[in-house]
């Protein structure tokens, strides 16, 4: 009698979302999605990337702490693609996070020398900026434990798995706490049920160990 009010399809195959926010909330985490604008003159926005990222995150944490939403001694950060790129940079250029999860990121902008994202300049026009925003060139200052993951068949030119592999090699070589998981047959976004379930389990275990000390 209520068929017209129901939107579900009983014949639909079960699926899991790659978005683990609801999983983290159910485990008691406060999940925050801050807006961290990078402000600079047109065509030169990444000149202020590191400075603006650091200041925005600091202000966000101060606000969360003052409102009693988060414990500033138990913070983690994560993101996918550009978010993975920013996660690594946040852990390198700030002391705020005990752990991070970076997916399919770019950690060496010299691998995208002819511009990237909204950056119109090439490596040869803005060499210093390319180095500044490349986490691999500042890996020795990483604070916290960084978990990285990527699809082995990522076709996105800016996030070729080489980025993750080389970043992990560097972090491991200099004694930083890091881990890398490469998922076979996965592209830039992970879709297989087995992959997503594995990711959830590893992310939860990583945060439990390095943030909560379990």
C-alpha positions in Angstrom: 0.0 0.0 0.0 3.0 2.3 0.5 4.9 1.3 -2.6 4.8 4.8 -4.1 6.5 6.1 -0.9 9.4 3.7 -0.9 12.5 4.4 -2.9 14.6 1.3 -2.3 15.0 -1.4 -4.9 14.7 -4.9 -3.3 16.7 -6.4 -6.2 19.6 -4.0 -5.9 22.9 -5.6 -5.1 24.3 -4.6 -1.7 27.1 -2.0 -1.8 29.5 -0.2 0.5 30.5 3.4 0.2 34.2 4.2 0.1 33.3 7.2 2.4 34.1 6.0 5.9 32.8 9.1 7.8 29.8 7.3 9.1 32.0 4.4 10.3 34.3 6.8 12.2 31.3 8.6 13.7 29.9 5.3 14.9 33.2 4.6 16.6 33.0 7.8 18.5 35.2 10.2 16.4 34.2 13.8 15.8 34.5 14.1 12.0 35.2 17.7 10.8 35.4 19.0 7.3 37.1 22.4 7.5 37.2 24.9 4.6 40.8 25.8 4.2 41.0 28.5 1.5 44.3 29.2 -0.2 44.4 32.9 -1.0 46.8 34.6 -3.5 46.8 36.7 -6.7 45.3 35.0 -9.7 47.7 32.5 -11.3 49.9 32.4 -8.1 47.6 30.8 -5.6 50.0 28.0 -4.6 52.6 30.6 -3.5 50.7 30.8 -0.2 49.7 27.1 -0.1 51.8 26.0 2.9 51.3 29.2 4.9 47.5 29.2 4.4 47.1 25.5 5.0 49.0 25.8 8.3 47.2 28.9 9.5 43.7 27.6 8.5 44.3 24.3 10.3 45.6 26.0 13.4 42.5 28.3 13.5 40.1 25.3 13.0 41.7 23.4 15.8 41.6 26.4 18.2 37.8 26.8 17.4 37.1 23.1 17.9 39.0 23.1 21.2 37.3 26.2 22.5 33.9 24.7 21.8 34.8 21.3 23.4 34.2 19.4 20.2 37.7 17.9 19.8 40.6 17.0 22.0 43.6 18.8 20.4 46.0 16.1 21.8 44.1 13.3 19.8 43.8 14.6 16.3 44.1 12.8 13.0 43.7 14.1 9.4 42.9 12.4 6.1 41.9 12.9 2.5 41.9 11.4 -0.9 43.6 12.7 -4.1 44.2 16.4 -3.5 43.1 15.6 0.0 45.9 13.1 0.2 48.4 15.7 -1.0 47.2 18.1 1.6 47.2 15.4 4.4 50.9 14.7 3.9 51.7 18.5 3.7 49.6 19.1 6.9 51.6 16.5 8.8 54.9 17.8 7.5 54.3 21.5 8.0 52.4 21.4 11.3 52.8 19.5 14.7 49.0 19.0 15.2 48.3 15.4 14.1 49.2 12.1 15.7 48.1 10.2 12.6 47.0 10.7 9.0 45.5 8.7 6.2 46.4 9.8 2.7 44.8 8.2 -0.4 46.0 8.5 -4.0 48.0 11.6 -3.3 50.7 13.5 -5.1 53.8 13.9 -3.0 56.3 15.1 -5.6 55.1 17.9 -7.9 58.1 17.5 -10.2 56.2 14.5 -11.5 53.5 16.9 -12.8 56.0 19.5 -14.2 53.6 21.1 -16.8 51.1 22.5 -14.2 48.6 20.8 -11.8 45.1 21.3 -10.5 44.4 25.1 -10.9 48.1 26.0 -11.0 48.9 27.4 -14.4 52.6 27.7 -14.1 55.1 25.0 -15.1 57.9 23.7 -12.9 60.3 25.9 -14.9 58.4 29.0 -14.1 57.8 28.4 -10.4 60.5 25.9 -9.3 60.6 27.0 -5.7 56.8 26.7 -5.3 56.9 23.2 -6.8 59.4 22.2 -4.2 57.6 23.9 -1.3 54.3 22.0 -1.9 56.0 18.6 -2.5 55.8 16.6 0.7 58.7 14.3 -0.4 61.2 17.2 -0.3 60.3 17.9 3.4 59.7 14.3 4.6 62.2 14.6 7.4 59.8 16.9 9.3 56.8 14.5 9.2 55.1 14.4 12.6 52.8 11.5 13.4 52.1 8.2 11.7 51.1 8.3 8.0 49.1 5.6 6.3 48.9 5.8 2.5 46.9 3.8 0.0 46.4 3.9 -3.7 44.9 1.9 -6.6 47.5 0.0 -8.6 45.8 0.9 -11.8 45.3 4.6 -11.0 44.9 6.3 -14.4 44.9 9.9 -13.1 48.1 11.4 -14.4 48.7 13.5 -11.2 48.4 10.6 -8.8 50.3 7.8 -10.5 51.0 5.1 -7.8 54.7 6.0 -8.2 54.0 9.0 -6.0 52.9 6.8 -3.1 55.6 4.2 -3.6 58.5 6.7 -3.6 57.0 8.6 -0.7 56.8 5.4 1.3 60.4 4.5 0.4 61.6 7.8 1.7 59.6 7.7 4.9 60.7 4.1 5.6 64.4 5.0 4.9 64.5 7.9 7.3 62.7 6.0 10.1 59.3 7.6 10.0 56.2 5.7 11.0 54.4 5.0 7.7 52.5 2.3 5.8 51.4 1.9 2.2 48.6 -0.3 0.8 48.3 -0.8 -3.0 45.0 -2.2 -4.2 45.1 -4.3 -7.4 42.7 -3.6 -10.2 41.6 -0.4 -8.5 41.6 3.0 -10.3 41.8 6.5 -8.8 38.7 5.7 -6.7 38.3 2.4 -4.9 35.0 0.5 -5.7 35.4 -3.2 -4.9 33.6 -4.3 -1.8 36.7 -6.2 -0.6 38.9 -3.2 -1.1 36.5 -0.9 0.8 36.1 -3.3 3.7 39.9 -3.7 3.9 40.4 0.0 3.9 37.9 0.6 6.7 39.5 -2.1 8.9 43.1 -0.7 8.3 42.0 3.0 8.9 40.3 2.2 12.1 43.2 0.1 13.4 45.7 2.8 12.4 43.8 5.5 14.3 43.2 3.3 17.3 46.9 2.5 17.6 48.5 5.9 16.8 45.9 8.3 18.1 44.2 6.5 20.9 47.2 4.3 21.9 45.2 1.0 21.9 
